[in-house]
Protein backbone atom coordinates (compact mmCIF):
# COMPACT_ATOMS: atom_id res chain seq x y z
CA UNK A 1 0.00 0.00 0.00
CA UNK A 2 1.33 3.41 -0.94
CA UNK A 3 2.14 5.87 1.83
CA UNK A 4 0.44 9.21 1.26
CA UNK A 5 1.64 10.92 4.42
CA UNK A 6 -0.68 12.01 7.18
CA UNK A 7 -2.62 14.86 8.67
CA UNK A 8 -1.41 16.11 12.05
CA UNK A 9 -3.89 17.77 14.40
CA UNK A 10 -2.21 20.43 16.56
CA UNK A 11 -5.08 20.61 19.03
CA UNK A 12 -3.11 19.76 22.19
CA UNK A 13 -0.62 22.57 21.56
CA UNK A 14 -3.35 25.07 20.67
CA UNK A 15 -5.31 24.29 23.83
CA UNK A 16 -2.20 24.78 25.96
CA UNK A 17 -1.43 28.08 24.21
CA UNK A 18 -5.02 29.30 24.72
CA UNK A 19 -4.88 28.92 28.49
CA UNK A 20 -8.23 27.12 28.44
CA UNK A 21 -8.78 23.77 30.09
CA UNK A 22 -9.78 20.76 27.99
CA UNK A 23 -13.06 20.69 29.87
CA UNK A 24 -13.78 24.30 28.90
CA UNK A 25 -12.84 23.68 25.25
CA UNK A 26 -14.98 20.54 25.05
CA UNK A 27 -17.91 22.41 26.61
CA UNK A 28 -17.59 25.46 24.33
CA UNK A 29 -17.04 23.32 21.21
CA UNK A 30 -19.99 21.08 22.17
CA UNK A 31 -17.88 17.91 22.17
CA UNK A 32 -17.57 14.92 24.44
CA UNK A 33 -14.34 15.02 26.44
CA UNK A 34 -13.32 11.61 25.02
CA UNK A 35 -13.85 12.93 21.48
CA UNK A 36 -11.66 15.96 22.29
CA UNK A 37 -8.97 13.69 23.70
CA UNK A 38 -9.01 11.58 20.52
CA UNK A 39 -8.47 14.71 18.43
CA UNK A 40 -5.67 15.79 20.79
CA UNK A 41 -3.94 12.41 20.39
CA UNK A 42 -4.43 12.33 16.59
CA UNK A 43 -6.52 9.17 16.98
CA UNK A 44 -9.42 10.03 14.70
CA UNK A 45 -9.92 8.19 11.44
CA UNK A 46 -12.62 10.51 10.12
CA UNK A 47 -12.77 14.17 11.01
CA UNK A 48 -16.03 16.01 11.37
CA UNK A 49 -15.92 19.37 9.57
CA UNK A 50 -18.43 20.87 12.00
CA UNK A 51 -16.17 19.85 14.91
CA UNK A 52 -13.16 21.43 13.21
CA UNK A 53 -15.11 24.64 12.67
CA UNK A 54 -16.18 24.75 16.32
CA UNK A 55 -12.62 24.12 17.51
CA UNK A 56 -11.27 26.91 15.28
CA UNK A 57 -13.95 29.26 16.60
CA UNK A 58 -13.40 28.41 20.27
CA UNK A 59 -9.61 28.65 20.01
CA UNK A 60 -9.60 31.65 17.67
CA UNK A 61 -7.39 29.96 15.09
CA UNK A 62 -7.52 29.16 11.39
CA UNK A 63 -7.77 25.67 9.99
CA UNK A 64 -4.14 25.97 8.81
CA UNK A 65 -3.08 26.31 12.44
CA UNK A 66 -5.14 23.32 13.55
CA UNK A 67 -4.23 20.89 10.74
CA UNK A 68 -0.93 20.13 9.03
CA UNK A 69 -0.23 17.79 6.11
CA UNK A 70 2.99 15.84 6.60
CA UNK A 71 4.29 14.13 3.44
CA UNK A 72 5.57 10.53 3.69
CA UNK A 73 9.26 11.50 3.71
CA UNK A 74 8.70 13.75 6.74
CA UNK A 75 7.05 11.04 8.86
CA UNK A 76 10.24 9.17 9.65
CA UNK A 77 11.88 12.28 11.04
CA UNK A 78 11.20 12.88 14.71
CA UNK A 79 11.95 16.55 14.26
CA UNK A 80 10.36 19.04 16.62
CA UNK A 81 7.15 20.66 15.50
CA UNK A 82 7.97 23.37 12.97
CA UNK A 83 4.37 24.57 12.90
CA UNK A 84 4.00 28.23 13.79
Beta strands, then each sheet from edge to edge (+ up, - down):
strand 1: 6-9
strand 2: 67-70
sheet 1: 1+ 2-
end
